[in-house]
């Protein structure tokens, strides 16, 4: 259970309180609509019981009719509306109305975390969604431009965050908060020293990551020069800073090894010892793209396989296999046909590319757009065979989609997040059919995070 005063409890307690208020209102309305007793007759509650006066069989049609009416009324209701109706009925029946805070189901491959950075708001939220049921199962609070972090096995859910003593000004505090993924109680709260404050930038998925084995969390710093912070999750303490070249993003491949993309167009391999002050060992790959061929800010990376898929502004996709600890360049493919490029089709969105490991397929958001509009939403997604570059499908999504992700099971769901509509749309990944959606996700949700548990 969440201890008193902690944010997750406040949120859930508020929800329970709202539900009970609705229940009381519904009960009062039902009482007010009950027919008044005839003059000289006792109220219905005081009338003598008529046990055995009517055979049970006589009540059966009425009960069946009531059940059918309730089932009909439940159709088309949201989960919250159904819960309120059930609570009102239980209260009216005299059942115990003591509030109960439920635990979430164990994490699975179809749980997603939606980061609402709230358009650079000082106070933000993370929404945890069961995409099979299409409902929010938990909410956690965070500060300014948080970086959500998940482990592939689903056991670690953390965020690297920043708060200020006067909401948006005053003394700054950076910290790593780790939550139990079932109760959502905080299990670690690690303050980062002032000299190790993180880089504040629009939330990018790979500016923070957990290393394989879940022992270490890495986060990016850029003040006054690039560096990577190391946090000991097992010891629940900040460890050290690693000086790195002019490189960005963090792609872990081992507990002591990660890759970064550098300004010169190469990949840097960084080997480090979290327990000592030894300088990290850094090597570079060959330059794999020219300076005037720009890569999007949000590549797709599978930590389980070390596969990296990185589109350019024009839809070319560079691929690497990092699993061996050395960057192995794979075939570069075109996400768009020559005809589409001539017709001004380009990738676009915030988190615009996803990789499905079981099928070795790439999903990329595309639309007809002007040059330099690569961060605006798209209404289409192309599905590409990562090995051959063959186009498998192009799905029309029916909404302006900013971010895309795909569940890592054999029958995957495709997720499309609309920042403007504040809604997560859930599709069948193979057909592109929209199955359901979850709305009212904060103020400006931008990033989808999920685990590769398959």
Secondary structure, 3 states (H helix, E strand, C coil): CCCCCCHHHHHHHHHHHHHHHHHHHHHHHHHHHCCCCCCCCCCHHHCCCCCCCCCHHHHHHHHHHHHHHHHHHHCCCCHHHHHHHHHHHHHHCCCCCCCCCCCCCCCCCCEEEEEECCCCCCCEEEEEEECCCCEEEEEEEECCCCEEEECCCCCCEEEEEEEECCCCCCCEEEEEEEECCCCCCEEEEEEECHHHCCCCCCCCCCCEEECCCCCEEEEEEECCCEEEEEEECCCCEEEEEEECCCEEEEEEEECCEEEEEECCCCEEEEECCCCCCCCCEEEECCCCCCCCCCECCCCEEECCCCEEEEEECCCEEEEEECCCCCCEECCCEECCCHHHHHCCEEECCCECEEEECCCCEEEEEEEECCCCCCCCCEEEEEEEECCCCCEEEEEEEEEEECEEEECCCCCCEEEEEECCCCEEEEEECCCCCEEEEECCCCCCEEEEEECCCC
